[in-house]
Amino acid sequence: MDELTRVMGMCVGGVLQVLAVVVYVVAIFGGQALMRHRERFDLRYPLAAWNLLLSLFSFIGMARVVPHFLYLM
């Protein structure tokens, strides 16, 4: 790969990164502006269920990986 191709790739990559950040910031602040006058969602129980499922998934993953890891040590 020659120098010009590498420099052009970095320039394009930098433009895409800046564009991604701009889109992200606009989405965050635009979403806040859109939701400012709406009623809050009551997510207490769905979030509790989500956290329970994530903790169970993590425990099952740990139960499967740790024995294999200890066997390899």
Sequence and secondary structure as in RCSB ss.txt:
>XXXX:A:sequence
MDELTRVMGMCVGGVLQVLAVVVYVVAIFGGQALMRHRERFDLRYPLAAWNLLLSLFSFIGMARVVPHFLYLM
>XXXX:A:secstr
  HHHHHHHHHHHHHHHHHHHHHHHHHHHHHHHHHTTS     HHHHHHHHHHHHHHHHHHHHHHHHHHHHH 
